[in-house]
Amino acid sequence: MHLLSLFDDTDDHIFVPAGATIFEKGQPGDSMYVVIEGAVNLTSGDDIYGPLEPGELFGEMSLIDDQPRSLDAVAATDTRLAEVDERRFLFLVNETPMFALHVMGVMAGRLRDR
């Protein structure tokens, strides 16, 4: 499954200019994001994770466990994102099981890296 193909037909992408904060550590999180164009860095203090590039997702943990954000997310370049709120997430999981497996794979990989 190519994650970007799930968001090809949507025109509700969010534009974030380079250097702008998408969300901050500690904020409540009710959406995850998929990078459509550009790049995003996830940061914690001086630690930088990324850049996340087109087709990569972030912010999924807070959406799933209803806990505050664990990192800051900052646009490394001018960036276009698809926002996935809980309703859209549940729809994608139900209609596209490979999406759920992809999200779980991303989470498992990040846990292993920590």
C-alpha positions as CSV (number, residue, x, y, z in Angstrom):
1,M,0.0,0.0,0.0
2,H,1.3,3.4,-0.9
3,L,0.1,5.7,1.9
4,L,-0.1,8.8,-0.4
5,S,-2.6,7.1,-2.7
6,L,-5.1,7.3,0.2
7,F,-4.9,11.1,0.1
8,D,-4.7,11.8,-3.6
9,D,-8.3,12.8,-4.0
10,T,-8.6,15.1,-1.1
11,D,-8.2,18.8,-1.4
12,D,-8.2,19.6,2.3
13,H,-4.4,19.6,2.7
14,I,-2.9,21.9,5.3
15,F,0.0,24.2,4.2
16,V,2.7,24.8,6.8
17,P,5.6,27.2,6.0
18,A,9.2,26.2,6.7
19,G,10.0,26.7,10.4
20,A,6.4,26.8,11.6
21,T,5.4,24.6,14.5
22,I,2.7,22.0,13.7
23,F,2.3,20.9,17.3
24,E,4.2,21.1,20.6
25,K,5.1,18.5,23.2
26,G,2.4,18.3,25.9
27,Q,-0.4,19.5,23.7
28,P,-3.5,17.3,23.4
29,G,-3.5,15.4,20.1
30,D,-6.7,14.6,18.3
31,S,-5.2,14.2,14.8
32,M,-2.3,12.5,13.1
33,Y,-0.7,13.8,9.9
34,V,0.7,12.4,6.6
35,V,3.4,14.4,4.8
36,I,2.1,15.1,1.3
37,E,4.9,17.4,0.2
38,G,8.0,18.8,2.0
39,A,9.5,17.6,5.2
40,V,8.8,17.6,9.0
41,N,11.2,17.2,11.9
42,L,10.1,15.8,15.2
43,T,12.1,17.2,18.1
44,S,12.7,16.9,21.8
45,G,15.2,19.4,23.1
46,D,18.3,19.0,21.0
47,D,17.2,15.6,19.6
48,I,15.9,15.7,16.0
49,Y,14.0,12.8,14.4
50,G,13.6,13.2,10.8
51,P,13.2,14.6,8.4
52,L,9.9,12.9,7.7
53,E,9.2,13.0,4.0
54,P,6.2,12.5,1.7
55,G,4.3,9.4,2.5
56,E,5.5,9.3,6.2
57,L,3.1,9.9,9.1
58,F,3.4,11.4,12.5
59,G,1.3,12.3,15.5
60,E,-0.4,8.8,15.6
61,M,0.4,8.0,19.2
62,S,-1.7,10.8,20.7
63,L,-4.6,10.0,18.3
64,I,-4.6,6.4,19.4
65,D,-3.9,6.6,23.2
66,D,-5.5,10.1,23.9
67,Q,-2.3,11.2,25.7
68,P,-0.5,14.6,25.2
69,R,2.0,14.9,22.3
70,S,5.4,13.4,23.2
71,L,7.5,15.5,20.7
72,D,7.4,18.9,18.9
73,A,6.6,18.8,15.2
74,V,8.2,21.5,13.0
75,A,8.0,22.0,9.2
76,A,11.6,21.6,8.0
77,T,10.6,23.0,4.6
78,D,7.4,24.4,3.1
79,T,5.1,21.5,3.7
80,R,1.7,20.2,2.7
81,L,0.0,17.7,5.2
82,A,-3.1,15.6,5.2
83,E,-4.7,15.8,8.6
84,V,-6.3,12.6,9.9
85,D,-8.7,13.1,12.8
86,E,-10.3,10.2,14.7
87,R,-13.3,9.9,12.4
88,R,-11.2,9.7,9.3
89,F,-8.7,7.4,11.1
90,L,-11.5,4.9,12.1
91,F,-12.8,5.1,8.5
92,L,-9.4,4.3,7.0
93,V,-8.8,1.4,9.5
94,N,-12.2,-0.1,8.7
95,E,-12.1,0.4,4.9
96,T,-8.3,-0.1,4.4
97,P,-6.9,-2.7,6.8
98,M,-3.4,-2.2,5.2
99,F,-3.6,1.4,6.6
100,A,-3.9,0.0,10.1
101,L,-1.0,-2.4,9.6
102,H,1.1,0.5,8.2
103,V,0.4,2.7,11.2
104,M,1.3,-0.2,13.6
105,G,4.5,-0.8,11.7
106,V,5.5,2.8,12.0
107,M,4.8,2.8,15.7
108,A,6.7,-0.5,16.2
109,G,9.7,0.9,14.3
110,R,9.8,4.1,16.4
111,L,9.5,2.1,19.6
112,R,12.4,-0.1,18.5
113,D,14.5,3.0,17.6
114,R,14.0,4.5,21.1
